[in-house]
Amino acid sequence: MNKLKLECHEANHICDKNQYKEATLREKIILTFHLLYCRACRKYTSRNTKLTKLVKNPKVETLDTSAKDKLQQALEAELSKQQ
């Protein structure tokens, strides 16, 4: 049973490794047991999972170059008015 016990910093490290598919089966099992009783690490794992999903599938739309240029010009014009 002692081999299944983790400190939070170790659990977080395994969580990070798991995010990149680098955790071993043993580490995943130990992490699962730790998450059963540690609320803080469950929260860390949940946030880590959400972050991974956001990074893998960003729904970000960017402006084209002409729109960026127009926005830059408008900003510069407004800044010159303020000075």
C-alpha positions as CSV (number, residue, x, y, z in Angstrom):
1,M,0.0,0.0,0.0
2,N,2.9,2.3,0.7
3,K,4.0,2.1,-2.9
4,L,0.6,3.5,-4.0
5,K,1.0,6.6,-1.9
6,L,2.1,9.9,-3.6
7,E,2.8,13.4,-2.5
8,C,1.0,16.1,-4.4
9,H,4.1,17.4,-6.2
10,E,4.7,13.8,-7.5
11,A,1.1,13.4,-8.5
12,N,1.2,16.7,-10.4
13,H,4.4,15.6,-12.2
14,I,2.7,12.3,-13.2
15,C,-0.3,14.3,-14.4
16,D,2.0,16.4,-16.6
17,K,3.7,13.3,-17.9
18,N,0.3,11.7,-18.6
19,Q,-0.7,14.9,-20.6
20,Y,2.1,14.1,-23.0
21,K,1.5,10.3,-23.1
22,E,4.7,9.7,-21.2
23,A,3.3,8.2,-18.0
24,T,3.7,4.5,-17.4
25,L,0.7,2.3,-16.6
26,R,2.0,2.0,-13.0
27,E,2.1,5.8,-12.7
28,K,-1.4,6.2,-14.1
29,I,-2.7,3.7,-11.5
30,I,-1.0,5.4,-8.6
31,L,-2.2,8.8,-9.8
32,T,-5.8,7.4,-10.0
33,F,-5.6,6.3,-6.4
34,H,-4.1,9.6,-5.3
35,L,-6.9,11.5,-7.1
36,L,-9.5,9.5,-5.1
37,Y,-8.6,11.3,-1.9
38,C,-6.8,14.5,-3.0
39,R,-9.2,17.3,-4.0
40,A,-6.4,19.8,-4.9
41,C,-4.8,17.3,-7.3
42,R,-8.2,16.5,-8.9
43,K,-8.6,20.2,-9.5
44,Y,-5.0,20.4,-11.0
45,T,-5.7,17.4,-13.2
46,S,-9.0,18.9,-14.4
47,R,-7.4,22.2,-15.3
48,N,-4.5,20.5,-17.0
49,T,-6.9,18.4,-19.1
50,K,-8.9,21.5,-20.1
51,L,-5.7,23.3,-21.0
52,T,-4.5,20.4,-23.2
53,K,-7.9,20.3,-25.0
54,L,-7.7,24.1,-25.7
55,V,-4.2,23.9,-27.0
56,K,-4.9,20.9,-29.3
57,N,-8.1,22.4,-30.7
58,P,-7.9,26.2,-30.6
59,K,-10.9,27.9,-32.0
60,V,-9.1,31.1,-32.6
61,E,-9.7,33.2,-35.6
62,T,-7.1,35.7,-36.6
63,L,-7.4,38.9,-38.6
64,D,-6.0,39.1,-42.1
65,T,-3.1,41.4,-42.8
66,S,-5.2,44.3,-44.2
67,A,-7.5,44.3,-41.1
68,K,-4.5,44.3,-38.8
69,D,-3.0,47.2,-40.7
70,K,-6.3,49.2,-40.4
71,L,-6.5,48.5,-36.7
72,Q,-2.8,49.5,-36.3
73,Q,-3.5,52.8,-38.1
74,A,-6.6,53.5,-36.1
75,L,-4.7,52.9,-32.9
76,E,-1.8,55.1,-33.9
77,A,-4.3,57.9,-34.9
78,E,-6.0,57.6,-31.5
79,L,-2.7,57.7,-29.6
80,S,-1.6,60.8,-31.5
81,K,-4.8,62.5,-30.5
82,Q,-4.2,61.8,-26.9
83,Q,-0.7,63.3,-26.9
